[in-house]
Amino acid sequence: MNRKSFTYSKYFWDLSEKALKETQKILKNSEHSKFPSRMVKLLSRCQDPGELFSIISKKDFIKAWPKIRKFWIKIDKESDFRDWWQTIYEEILKGSGKRKKPEGKAPLLFKNIGKKIKEARVDKDMSQKDLALAAGMKQPDISKIEEGKKNITMETLARICRCLDIKDIKLKG
């Protein structure tokens, strides 16, 4: 068995030899209908980017990640593995000079909303983690919102406001 076959079987131990060979072909074709599901399985079992990139190139990973991530979210709303691979994806983009989002200052409106949320949270003697749990979010997202660095939907804003008993927000933007 060659090195690549060993790597595949290491992560797809539950597949027959025939299915393992099919998986090798699937992972070489990001347009294959089973590609996202096989990548999710691989990424949820692999903690070594070096091994991943011996199976799929960084370039192909960058190209395919949005589709993989979208599929993963459909089947698993919260995943530490997905978040970890998202970080790997973002780091690769930084290193390649490509940017997912333009850098710059957060809009004043976002900063003002974040400031009001933080003030209300502190007044209620809540930690960011407490607010995140109450709002069904993650603490790093609350931190980014409070810093004005995260654009949120009206639904998310309403959920946070309900948790903090904020009735109205008067902002200058």
NULONU-929497 format. One record per residue (C-alpha): residue number from 1; x, y, z. Coordinates in steps of 0.25 Angstrom, whole numbers, m for minus. Layout:
<atoms>
k NUM	x X	y Y	z Z .
...
</atoms>
This chain:
<atoms>
k 1	x 0	y 0	z 0 .
k 2	x 6	y 14	z m4 .
k 3	x 7	y 26	z 5 .
k 4	x m6	y 32	z 0 .
k 5	x m14	y 20	z 1 .
k 6	x m10	y 18	z 15 .
k 7	x m14	y 33	z 18 .
k 8	x m27	y 31	z 12 .
k 9	x m30	y 18	z 20 .
k 10	x m25	y 25	z 33 .
k 11	x m37	y 35	z 32 .
k 12	x m47	y 26	z 25 .
k 13	x m45	y 13	z 33 .
k 14	x m60	y 10	z 32 .
k 15	x m60	y 9	z 17 .
k 16	x m58	y m4	z 9 .
k 17	x m46	y m5	z 0 .
k 18	x m55	y m2	z m12 .
k 19	x m61	y 10	z m5 .
k 20	x m47	y 15	z m1 .
k 21	x m43	y 15	z m16 .
k 22	x m56	y 22	z m20 .
k 23	x m53	y 33	z m9 .
k 24	x m39	y 35	z m14 .
k 25	x m45	y 38	z m28 .
k 26	x m56	y 47	z m21 .
k 27	x m46	y 55	z m14 .
k 28	x m39	y 58	z m27 .
k 29	x m51	y 64	z m33 .
k 30	x m57	y 76	z m25 .
k 31	x m69	y 76	z m34 .
k 32	x m73	y 62	z m30 .
k 33	x m87	y 61	z m23 .
k 34	x m80	y 53	z m11 .
k 35	x m68	y 62	z m10 .
k 36	x m74	y 71	z 1 .
k 37	x m78	y 60	z 10 .
k 38	x m65	y 52	z 8 .
k 39	x m57	y 65	z 11 .
k 40	x m65	y 67	z 24 .
k 41	x m63	y 53	z 28 .
k 42	x m48	y 55	z 25 .
k 43	x m47	y 69	z 32 .
k 44	x m54	y 64	z 44 .
k 45	x m44	y 53	z 46 .
k 46	x m31	y 60	z 42 .
k 47	x m23	y 69	z 51 .
k 48	x m11	y 70	z 42 .
k 49	x m12	y 81	z 31 .
k 50	x 1	y 74	z 25 .
k 51	x m6	y 61	z 23 .
k 52	x m18	y 68	z 17 .
k 53	x m10	y 75	z 7 .
k 54	x m4	y 62	z 3 .
k 55	x m18	y 58	z m1 .
k 56	x m23	y 71	z m6 .
k 57	x m15	y 83	z m10 .
k 58	x m16	y 96	z m3 .
k 59	x m21	y 103	z m15 .
k 60	x m32	y 93	z m17 .
k 61	x m35	y 94	z m2 .
k 62	x m37	y 109	z m3 .
k 63	x m45	y 108	z m15 .
k 64	x m54	y 97	z m9 .
k 65	x m55	y 102	z 5 .
k 66	x m67	y 111	z 4 .
k 67	x m75	y 99	z m2 .
k 68	x m70	y 89	z 8 .
k 69	x m73	y 99	z 20 .
k 70	x m87	y 101	z 15 .
k 71	x m90	y 86	z 14 .
k 72	x m84	y 84	z 28 .
k 73	x m93	y 95	z 34 .
k 74	x m105	y 88	z 28 .
k 75	x m102	y 75	z 35 .
k 76	x m95	y 80	z 48 .
k 77	x m99	y 94	z 53 .
k 78	x m87	y 95	z 63 .
k 79	x m74	y 88	z 60 .
k 80	x m60	y 91	z 67 .
k 81	x m54	y 84	z 55 .
k 82	x m61	y 93	z 45 .
k 83	x m57	y 105	z 53 .
k 84	x m42	y 100	z 53 .
k 85	x m42	y 98	z 38 .
k 86	x m48	y 111	z 36 .
k 87	x m36	y 117	z 43 .
k 88	x m27	y 109	z 35 .
k 89	x m34	y 114	z 22 .
k 90	x m33	y 129	z 27 .
k 91	x m18	y 127	z 30 .
k 92	x m15	y 121	z 17 .
k 93	x m22	y 133	z 10 .
k 94	x m14	y 143	z 19 .
k 95	x m1	y 136	z 15 .
k 96	x m5	y 136	z 0 .
k 97	x m8	y 151	z 0 .
k 98	x m23	y 148	z m3 .
k 99	x m33	y 154	z 6 .
k 100	x m46	y 149	z 9 .
k 101	x m51	y 163	z 15 .
k 102	x m45	y 176	z 12 .
k 103	x m37	y 182	z 24 .
k 104	x m40	y 195	z 30 .
k 105	x m47	y 202	z 41 .
k 106	x m61	y 196	z 46 .
k 107	x m72	y 205	z 42 .
k 108	x m76	y 215	z 53 .
k 109	x m90	y 209	z 53 .
k 110	x m85	y 195	z 56 .
k 111	x m76	y 202	z 67 .
k 112	x m88	y 209	z 73 .
k 113	x m96	y 197	z 73 .
k 114	x m85	y 189	z 80 .
k 115	x m83	y 199	z 90 .
k 116	x m98	y 199	z 94 .
k 117	x m98	y 184	z 95 .
k 118	x m85	y 184	z 104 .
k 119	x m91	y 195	z 113 .
k 120	x m104	y 187	z 115 .
k 121	x m97	y 174	z 117 .
k 122	x m87	y 180	z 127 .
k 123	x m99	y 187	z 134 .
k 124	x m106	y 173	z 135 .
k 125	x m93	y 168	z 141 .
k 126	x m92	y 158	z 130 .
k 127	x m79	y 152	z 124 .
k 128	x m78	y 151	z 109 .
k 129	x m79	y 136	z 110 .
k 130	x m92	y 138	z 118 .
k 131	x m98	y 146	z 107 .
k 132	x m93	y 137	z 97 .
k 133	x m100	y 125	z 104 .
k 134	x m113	y 133	z 106 .
k 135	x m113	y 137	z 91 .
k 136	x m109	y 124	z 85 .
k 137	x m96	y 129	z 80 .
k 138	x m81	y 128	z 83 .
k 139	x m73	y 137	z 92 .
k 140	x m63	y 141	z 81 .
k 141	x m75	y 146	z 73 .
k 142	x m80	y 154	z 84 .
k 143	x m66	y 160	z 86 .
k 144	x m65	y 164	z 71 .
k 145	x m79	y 170	z 72 .
k 146	x m75	y 178	z 84 .
k 147	x m63	y 183	z 76 .
k 148	x m71	y 187	z 64 .
k 149	x m64	y 177	z 56 .
k 150	x m75	y 168	z 52 .
k 151	x m87	y 171	z 43 .
k 152	x m99	y 164	z 49 .
k 153	x m113	y 162	z 44 .
k 154	x m125	y 169	z 50 .
k 155	x m130	y 155	z 55 .
k 156	x m117	y 154	z 63 .
k 157	x m118	y 168	z 68 .
k 158	x m132	y 166	z 73 .
k 159	x m128	y 153	z 80 .
k 160	x m116	y 160	z 87 .
k 161	x m126	y 172	z 91 .
k 162	x m136	y 162	z 97 .
k 163	x m125	y 155	z 105 .
k 164	x m121	y 169	z 110 .
k 165	x m135	y 175	z 111 .
k 166	x m131	y 186	z 102 .
k 167	x m144	y 193	z 97 .
k 168	x m138	y 203	z 87 .
k 169	x m124	y 207	z 82 .
k 170	x m122	y 221	z 78 .
k 171	x m110	y 222	z 70 .
k 172	x m102	y 232	z 61 .
k 173	x m96	y 225	z 49 .
</atoms>
